[in-house]
Amino acid sequence: MKVIGFSGLHNSVAYKRRALPGLDEREYRVIQGLDSAAALVVDGEVRAAAAEERYTGEKATGAFPVNALRECLDRAGLRPDELDAVAHGFAYRAAELALDDPYLAERYAQVYDPAVQTTWLSESFPGVDWASRLVPVPHHLAHAASAYYPSGFQDGLVLVADGMGETESLTVATGVGGKLEVLYRVPAMHSLGTLYGVFTLYLGFDMMMDEYKVMGLAAFGDRKRHFTELMNMVRLRDQGVVTVPFLAADRTLLERETHRGVLAELTELFGPPRVPGSPVEQRHRDIAASLQATVETCLLHVLRHYRRETGLRDLCYAGGVALNCTANGLIARSRLFDRVFIPPGAGDDGSAVGAALYVQATREPETPITAMSMPYWGSTYTAEQIGSVVRTRTDCEVRHLPDYAELAADTAAALERGEVVAWFQGGMEFGPRALGNRSILADPRDERMRDHINALIKRREDFRPFAPVVTAESAAELFEIEPGQEDRYRHMLFTTKTRAEHRDRLGAVTHFDGTARVQSLRGEDNPRLWGLLNAFAARTGVPVLLNTSFNLRGQPIVRDPGTAVDTFLRGGLDRLVIGDFVLTPRRERSE
């Protein structure tokens, strides 16, 4: 069976701009349908997947993913009419929505109506009967499928938590014997994801984009300072029930579309909101820390109850809230579950994968679905294609090192000297994390390297941490990871502590609170990066590198060789290792 899934709601931002002119730019991001992507599943295996932002350059775009869809088809050598189904990660139904306001009714007609998706499909791929192939998949079922089916678990508890799906914000389900069954839903008006997002706005960042910045900021704050006030915004009830009555402060349509009502309440409680770009104060850090503690408390309340209720010992978890690595680390350390699986595309881009897998599993339940390894499902380039790009560059010195041992040794020596290396290899990763094929790498030992990359290359806030990538063989020795649990950390979605005796020599990748967002890497997962880690260890004794995404501020992770070279030069990095080629900036010779 051949199924393509896609995410996003084309025209969502454009409609809001037309219907509600004059809003603050950040308020136009308070929408459904960002992070559009496409994924191809053939006979239970993900063959290709990519986010549309990597093609258009617009970070987190919700535009119809025509470029990602085309690449998925091209990589499999398929024509559009050869697809058995096209699955969309939303399934809005007019009968289930309150459409009494003209704004809401028109938004449904122009954005949410499943029939609109056939319009975009027909415009992009004419001559195919898309109406008969389109399968709208409820958003939280798409997320649930993205976590359960690739987990490799026969049975597991499934949690989905995000801003909202069609009408819900948190869903608890079971995955048993290949079938998903919903147990509990929290309505969208009581969303933990929205609560975190509104605080993201209050703290001067972009909602639906910068929640991870709040997570990083929280490490510098006092979790107890405002915990009582934050916990007064939620209600924890018996049977694992969580509600967020505080969000009812958004009373009018305009307030619900901008969260101005809730923001006014936050101003009354905590003072004026932070102006974007202004200095971060200690009160901002304390608010972030208390928010983080509150959301963690709520998640554990739900999970404890359903762990007892179902007796299931493994957890599958997805949705935008599942990208909160600090909360994920707490869940893992709680020992509620033997195993925890979170897909690398846990956000809305991953609902493209989940929608396709859901259709595969429900239409052909007898077909096994391939368990997740590494999501290198994106664009791949041959040595000839890379060579044709880099050899034309007159602004770079280009060397060709086809012997990988020589290439790894050469790169390791550069890293030991303090160079910051752009690393472009193999297939592009799916999801927001750089997992070693579109990465910026550096020496992890000196915390000054973190400050150097934040200030001069990424040009981002100084409180934000960088992640370590470590060989799986050394992960438990250097970080507080139980032996045998290394694979939990392969997708960089959990924080854990750097072991105290190693923090001094891992200063660039250990956060202020002693934690690290670890990527544990096996040789079979990524032989080239694993080889580089070992080459660096041979020189330094440290089988770890600082690993961050290969992009600059406001830019999606790079996809293709041309963008890689341009980004490398604009960012002022020391070298680019792309395939078997090594590029360094050409220095002007003095007279």
N, C-alpha and C positions, 0 to 999 in steps of 0.2 A: 504494500500500500504506500502511496506517495501523498504526503500531506504537507502543505506549507501553512505555518502559523504566522500571524503578524499582530503587532501591538500598535498603540497610538490612536488618536482621534484627530484626523486631519481637519483643519479649519477651526479647531477649538479656540485657539488664541485669537485668530482673525475675527471670529464671530464676536467674541467678548469685546474686542476693540471697537467694532462697529456699533454694537448694542449699548456699550457703556463707555463712551468716550470720556477722556479727561481723568482717568484713574492714574495713580502712581504706577510706574513701570513694574514694580515688584508685585503689585496687585493683579496684574494680568497673568501672573503665574499661578494664581489660585484657581486652577482648572483641573479637569480630568483629561487624560490622554497624552501626556508627554512621554518621552523615551520610546519612540516608535522603533520597531525592529522587525526582522523577519527571520524565520528558522524553517529549515526543511528536514522533515523526518521521513525516512524511507525504511519500511519494514522494521519499525521499532528502533531505528538508530538515527541520531541527529547527524546529518551529513554536512550541514552548513548553517551558520547563523551569524548575524551582524546587526548592529544598531545603525539606523539611518544617519545619525549625527556624524559618523565616520566618513560619510560620502559628501555631506553638505557643508560640514564645518560648523553647523549651528548646534551648540551643545544642548543635549537633552531635547532635541526637536521632537514635536509630535506629528510632523508632516507625514503624509502617506509614504511608507517606506519603499518607494518604487525602485530605488537603487539597490537596496538590500535584497528585495525580492528577485530582481534580475540576476544579481550575483549568485543567489542560492540556486536558481534554475541553471545558470551557466555552469556552475561548478559540478552539477550533477548531469549536465548534458540533456536537460529536459526542456520540452516545450510547455508553455502554459496549459495547453489543452490535454497534456498527459497527466495532470494532477487529478487525484481522486477527490480531494477536498481542499478547501482553503478555510482555515480556522482563524477567527478573530477573537482576541482576548477580552471582549466585552459583549454583553448580550442584553442591551437595554430593551425594555418593553414599555410602551406607552401606558398600558393599563396599570403598571406597578408604580408609576411616577405621579407626583402631584404637578400637573401642568396647567394649573389655573391662571398663572401669570403669563402674559404674552411673551415675555423674555424666555421663560422656561419652555414654553411650547415651541417657539421658533428655534431655540437651541436644540431641542430634540429633533426637529425636522431637518436642520442643517448639519448637525454634528453627530447626534447619538443614534438616530434611526439606523438599524442594520442595513436598510436598503441603500443608505448613503454609501456604504462600503462597496456595494456592487458598482456604484457609479465610478468611484476611484479605480476599481479594478478594470472596468471596461474602458476607461479613458487611457489607462496605462498599458493594458494588454487586450486590445480589441479582438473581436471575432470569437470569443469564448462565452459560453453560457454560464456566467458567474453566479447568477441567482440560484441555480441548482447545485452549485458546488460550495457556496458560502455556508459555514457553520458558525454562528455566534456562540461562543463559549462563555458562560458567566465568569466574570473577572476573577473571583476568588477560587473558582474551580480550576481556572487556568493556572493561577499561582500554586494551588494545591498539587496539581498534576506535575508542575515543574519541580516540586520538591520530592514528591513521593515516588514517581516512576523512575527517575534516574538514581534514587538513593541506593538501590540494590537491596533494600529491606523488603522482606515478604510482608511483614505487618508493622505498622507504626502509627503513632499519634501524629496528626497533621495540624499545624497551626499556620494561619495566614493572618498577618496584621499589616495594615497600611493606612493611608489616608481614608480612602473609601473605594469600594467596588461600585456596583450599580446602586445599591442601597445599604450595604453593610461595610463595616470597617475592620471587623475581626471575625474570623471563622475558625471553629474547631471541628475537625473531621477525623475519621479513622481511615486508614488505608490497610485493608485486609484482603489478602489473596488477590490483589490486583484491582480491587474495587474501592472507590472513594465513597464514604457516606458521611454527610454533614450531621454533627451533633448539636452545634450551638452557633448562633450568629449574634454579633453586637451591631446595632444599627449605626449608620454613618454619623448620626448626631452625637454619638458617644465615642468618638474616634481618638484613640491614643496617638495615632499618627498625625491627626490634625492638631491635637494639643501640642505635640512636639514641633510641628510646623509653624504654629502661631507664635510660639516662643522663639523660633528661628527668625521670624519677622521682627519680633520685639527686640531681639538682640542685634538687629541691623544687618541680617543676612537675607538671602533669597529663599523663600519657601519652595519646597519641591526641588531643591537644588543643594542647599548648603547645610542640611541637617547634620552632616558629618563634621562640619566645623564646630557646631555646638557640642557634639560628642567629644571632640578634641579639647575644646575649651573647658569642658566639665572637669577634666583632670586637675585643673589649677584652682578649683573652687572648694568651698566648704559644703559638703553634701547635706549637713544638718542645718545650715543657716536659714534656709527657707523651706525645709522639708514639710513642716506642719502646714504652712500656707498652701503648698503644692498638693499635699494629700487632701486638703479640704476641697480641692477642685474635682476630686474623683470620689467614687464610692465603691468599696469592695464588699460584696454581699456573699451570702452562702451560695453553694453550688458553682463556685468559680465565676460568679457574675461580676462584671466591671462596668460601671457607667461613668460618664464625664459630664455631670450637669453644668459645669462651668461654661461649656460651649454654648449653652442656651442664651448667653449674653448677646449672641448674634441674633437679633430679633427680626430685622427687616431683610428683604431680598438683597439690598445693597450691602448690608453688614455681612450676610452669609457669603456674598461674592468677594468680599475684601477682608473679612474678620475684624472690621473696625470696632464692632461692639465688644469683642473679647479683648482687643488691644486697649480699648479705653479702660476696661476693668483692670488689666495688667498695669496700666499707668497709675491708676489709683492705688494699687497695692505696692508697686515697686518703684515708682517714679517714672520720669520720662523715658521713652524707649531710646535705645542707642541709635544715633544717626549713622547710616552706612559710611564706612571709611573713617569714622572718628576713633579715638583711642579706646581700647578695651579696658574697663575699670574692674576693680575687684568685685563690685556688686554684680557685674555681668557674669563673672566667673562663678560666683556663688549661686546665682540663679540657674545657670547651666548645670551646675553640679546637682542642685536639688531637683531639677527637672529630670535629669538622668536617673537619679535614685528613685523618683516616683514612678517613672515608666518601668524600671526594672521590678519594682515592688508589684505593680499591676500584672506584668507578664508572669511572674512567678506564682501569683495568686491563681491565675487561670491554669497554668501548667500543673501545679500541685494537685488541684482538684481533678483534672482529667487524667492525670497519671494514676491516681487512686481509682477513679471511676472506671477506667477502661482496662487497667492492668497492663497496658502496652509499655514496653521498655525502651523503644526507640522513638526518636522524634524527627519529623521532617518539617521544615519551617521555611516560609517564604513570605514575600510582600516587602514593601519599602522599609518597614520597621526592622525586618530581618537583616538589613545592612548595618544595623547598629552593633558594631563588633564588640563594644564594651559590654552591652547587655548579653550578647551571645556568649561571651566568655563567662559571665556569671551563670548563665543557664548550664553551660558545660560543667562548671565547677560545682554546681548544686548537687550533682550526682542523682538527680531525679531520673535520668535516662542513661542507659548503657552507651547508646550511640546517638549522635545528633548530626543530621545532614542538612545543610543549607546550600542551595544551588548558587553558583557564582553569579548568575543573573537573577538575584532575588527580587529586584525591583520590577518595574513595569516592562522593561525590555525583555525580561525572562518570561513574561506572560505569553510572548510569541512562541517560545519553546513549549510552554505548558499547554497552550491551546492546541498545538499540533499533537502533542503526546496524548492529550485527553481524547481527541478524536481517534487516534490510533488505538488507544486502549479500549475505548467503548465500542468501536466498530469491528475490531479484530482482537478480542481479548486473548485469543490463543497465541498471538504473536508476542514473544518475549521482547521487552524493552531493554536496550543496552544500558548497563549501569554507568554512571558518570566516571570519567577519569579526569582528563584536563580538557577545558573547553576551547581548544585551539581550532575553532570552527570558521574563522574569518579568512580574509584575503591572504593568499599565499603567492609568492613570486619566485620564479626560477632564477638561477644564477645569470642566465642570459638577460632576463628582464631587468634585474638589478644592475648588471654591468652596463646595459645600454643607457641607464640613467646616470650612474655615477661617473662614467668615463667622459661624459660631456661637460662635467663641471670644471670650470676654470678657476673657481674660487676655493677649491679644495686640493690638497695633496691626496692622491689615491694610491693605495697599495693593495695588491691581491695576494691573500695568504690562503690558498686552497687546502693546505694541511691543517686540520683543526687543532692538533696538539700545539702547533706553532702559533696559531691564532689565539688560542686560550692563554698560552704562556705570555705572549706579547700584551694581551689585554690585562692579564693579572698584574704584570709589571707596571703598566700604566696606572691601574687602580691603586697599587701600593704607593706609587709616587704622588697620589692625591688627585689624579685626574678624574673628572666626572665624565662617564661614558654613556652615550646613547647606544642602545642595544636593540637591533631590529633583526628578528629571526623568524622563520617558519610562518605558521598560520596565526593571524591576529586572534587575541583572546576575545571571548564573549563575556560581557558584563563590565562593570566599572573598574575592576581591579586589573592592574598590570601584573600578569603572572609569568613574566619572563620572556615574552616574545616582542613586546613593544614597551620596553622599560628604559629608565635611566638608572644606572648603577653607580655606586660609589663605595669607598672604604667606610665600613660601619663603626670604626673604632673611636674616632674623635668626635665629640659632640659639635665641634666647630664646623664639621662637614655639613651637619644638618642646617646650621644657621647660614652657611654659604649657599646651599642649594635653595633654601627658602627665600633668601634675600636677592640673590643675583640671577638665578636661573628660573625658578618657578614664580618668583615675585609674588609670594603669598604671605599670609599671616604667620608671624614668627612662632605662634603657639602650636602650629600644626605638626604632628609627628610624621616620621617616615617609617616604613615597614622593613623588617629584615627578611631576606630569603636565606634559608639554611638547608644544608643537606639533611635529609631525613635521618641519616645515620647519627648526626650530632644534635638533632633538635632537642631531645630529652635531656641531654647533658647541659646545654646552654640555657634552656628555657624550662619553665615549670609545666612540662608536658609529660604525661604518664607514658612510659614505654608501651608501645602497641597502639597509642592514640595519635601517632604522627600524622596519619592520613586525614584526620579531622581538620588539620590546619593547612591542607594543600591549596585551598582557594582563598586564603588570606581573609577569613571572615570571623575570626575569633581573636580576642586579645588574651594574653596570659602574661605572667610575670617573667621578666628576665631573671635568671637565678642570681642571687645577690653577689656571689663571688665572681660573676662575669660582667656585672654592669659597667665597671670602669672601662673595660675594653670593648664595650658595645654601646658607647655613649650616643652615637648618632642615630641609633634605632631603638633606644629605650626612652619611653615617654617620661614626662615629669613625675608620674606616679609609679614608675618602675615597671610599667607594662610595655608590651610589644605586640603588634598585629602581625603575627608570624605567618610566613609561607614556608611550609615544610616540603622539600622537593626530593623526589626519588629519581634515580637515573633514568628509569624507563619512562617517566613522565616528560622529561625535557633533557635529553642527553647533552645538549650543547651548554645550557646554563649550568647543569650539574657538573659538567667538566670544567667550566670556568670557576665554579665555587671551589672545586678541588685544587685547581691550579693556584687560586688565591690562597687557599689554606697551606699549600706547599711553601709559599713564600712568607706567610704571616702567622701560621698556626690557627687561623680563624676561618672556618668554613662558612662564612656569612658575608653577605653583601647588602648594603642599603639598596632597596628596590622601590622605585616610584614610577608612576606612569610617564610615558614618553609623550609629553605635551607641555605647553606653556599655559599660563593663566588664561582662562576663558576659552581654551581650545580643547576639542575632543582629542582623545588618544589618536596618534597618527595611524594611518592605514596603509599608505602606499609609499614606495621609495622616494618619489619626488617630494612629497610632504615631509618625509623623514629628513631629507637633506636640508630643506628650507628651515625646518624647525630646529634642527641641530645648529645651524648657523645663527639664526635669530636668537636662540637661547644662550649663545656663548659657551656651549659645551666644549670640552677639550677634544673629544673624538667621537666618531660614529662608527660602530661595527655593524655592518649591514650585510647579511649573508657572509661571504668570504672576503669582503672588502673592508678596508680600514680607511676612513677619511679623517683628515685633520685640516683645520683651516689653513689656507695658504697665507703665509705671512708676507707682508710687503717688505722688500729688501731696501735697506737704507742706502743712500748714495755714498 
